[in-house]
């Protein structure tokens, strides 16, 4: 007989897996490497809790400059006293879904922002690492793209009680220049 696993159990298991994987990576962070003092605290992602409609604008895959736009929606919950934020993203127009998982390392005062693509079920590790400073959250990671290293930066800004923006930039020259490739404008569902 198949056993049904509840959403909360699944999310807690995913959070535990990521924490264990982070412990194995040694904890080297983009923020510490850049000399940024970690300031993370429980509740930094509380603004994200709730139901959202999202306007996406991104560079079309396989092109260098052709932008596409499409709607999306998300449900976000804060758990573990604000130490974890779990997002379920749905983009029906592109037959896509995924999960954002943001975890605060309380000792290091540093957030990690992970992604799970609904089609693969694979958690990105170590994820983008960062903090909020002056109302803006900046998170960075180093990734491989076709055999070449690139820096990826996700930024949360324009945060109000009813809206905010997330956007992504990439650098292929070690951080000397950055190019935006995805914008998400979030509006709270009343």
Beta strands, then each sheet from edge to edge (+ up, - down):
strand 1: 50-59
strand 2: 67-79
strand 3: 84-91
strand 4: 96-105
strand 5: 110-117
strand 6: 128-133
strand 7: 136-145
strand 8: 148-157
strand 9: 163-171
strand 10: 179-188
sheet 1: 1+ 2- 3+ 4- 5+ 6- 7+ 8- 9+ 10- 1+
end
